[in-house]
């Protein structure tokens, strides 16, 4: 009995989820639309014909990213503002997700001592990216394209995690089954806790 065809497809799915997450997370880190807000600026009072005064308010858009804070006002340049903690946490998480995806393609699930590195990398990626998103969300609202792209990347990372953990566990159980001699001498699989009794 071979586990290869099914688990090869599943490891390709893990790698695909990981790479989609890396692409979405990279887009989120490099674009400047994590928060968009509508800000009103006071305008000039305008007297009307019947003697009432109307205040003419202007509404401008401001948007924040991890590097700049910009506004739609004319002749106002973007201010530099670097969210160091968010950027570093998300970048480290994306790097762990990328390495986990590469290891999934290299079929590291089959190597006995290293197969659990892949779900651990995905777990670390999930934790770091979620912490980065919470760090930004504690200071500003997450309501624009870049922040939603990072949320999507985290969803793909969380989807890759249980699948990679399942594959690693099944390969581990299969290795114990083969190495205990149950395949060659015709015995049925017996859990290790019963000692064959």
N, C-alpha and C positions, 0 to 999 in steps of 0.2 A: 504494500500500500504506500503510495507516494502523496505527500502533501503539496508537491511543487506547483502543479498547474493552478490550483485555487489560490494558494498563498502568494504566488508570483503576481497574479492579477490584483490581489488585495494590496500587496506592497507597492504596485504601480499606482493604485488608487491613493495610497498614503502619500506617495511622492507627488502625485498630481495636486492633492489638497495642499501639501506643504508649499509647492512652487506657486500655486495661485495665491496663497496667503502671503508669500514673500513679495510677489508682484504688487498685490494690493497694498501691503504695508509700505513698500518702497514708494509707491505713488503718494500715499498719505504723508510720508515723511518729507517728500520733496515739494509738495504743493502747499499753498499758503491759505487754505480755506478750512480751518478747523472750526472757527466761530464767525458767524455773520450776525450783525446787529443793526437795527434801524435806529439812528440817533437823530433827535430833533435839535436844531440849533435856532436860537431866538432870531426872529426877523424884525423888520422895521414896522412900526405902527402905521396903518393906512387909514386916514379919515375918509368916511363915506359921505354921500350927499345929505343924508339925514342927520349927520352929526355924530354918529357912533364911530368908534375906533376898532378896527379889525387888526389883529396881530398876524402878520404874515410869517408863519413858521416854515423853515426849510427842513426837509428830511434828507439825511445823508446815510449812506451805508458805510459801516466799518467792518473790516474782516481781519481776523488774526490767524497766524500760522505759528509754526515753531520758530520762525526766524524773523518775521516782520509783522508789524501792525499797520494796516493801511486804511485809508478812508477815500470816499468818492468825492470829497471836496476838491474844488479846482485849486491848483497850485500848492497842494499840500503833499509833501513827499512821505513815503512810507518810513516809519520809525523802526529801527532795528531793535528786536526783542527776542532773545534766544531762550527757549525753554529747555535748559540743559538736562534736567532730570528726566523729563518726558522723552527727549530725543535719545538719550543714552539707553534708557530702559527699553524703549521700542526697538532701537537698533540692535542691541544685544539679543533681544527676543527673536528678531528676524534672522539674525545670524545663526542662532540655535535651530530655528525652523528650517533654514536652508541646509545646514549640515545634516539634520535628521532626514530631510528629503533625499539628499545625495546618498546617505548611508542606506536608505530604503532601496534605491536603485542598484546599489552595489551588492545587494542581497546579503547584508551583514546579519540578517535574521538567522542564517544558517550556521554562522560561527558560534560555537557554544558559549564562550565567556563574554562575548560582546553584544549579544543580541538585545540585551536590555538597555543598551545605551540609546537606542533609537526612541523608545517611549520616554525615557528620561529627558532626552533633548527636546522632545515635543512638550513635555510637561513644563520644563524650564522656560521654553518659549512662551507657552500660555501664561505662565505666572508673570514673566517680565513684561510682556505686551499689555496684559490686563493692568498691571501696576502702573505702567506708563500712561495708559488711558485714564486711570483714576487720578493720577497726579495732575494731568491737564484738566480733567473734569472738576477737580476741587477748586480750581482757580477761574475757569471760564466755562461757558456752555459748549456742549458738543452738538452743533446743529448744522454743520455744513458738509461739503463733499469729502474733504480730507479726513475728518473725524469719522464719518460713516465708512469710508474706505478702510480705516484702521479697525473699526468694529467688524467689518467683513473679514479682514485678515485674521482677526482673533477667532471668529467663528470657524474658519477653515482650519486653523490650528487646533481648536477644540474638537473638530471632526476627525482630524488625523490621529489625535492622541489615543482614543479607545481602540481604533482599528489596529494601530501599531502595537499597543499593549496586548491585544488579543492574539496577533500573529506571533509575537515573541513568546507568549505563554504556551501557545499550541506547539510551536517548534520545541520548546523546552520539554513539554510532556512527551512529544514524539521521540526526542532524543533519549529520554529516560526509558521509554518503552523499548527502543531499539538496543540501547546499551545494556539493558538488563537481560538480554537474550531471549525475550519473548517472541521475537520474530523468527529466529532461526530454529528453535526447538519446539515450535508448535504450541507453546503455552499461551493461554489467554492473558490479557493485561491484568495485572494485580496491583492495586495501589501499594506504595512503598510502606505505608503505615501498618499494614497487616502482616508484613514479612512472609507473604506467600501462604499463609494459613487460611 
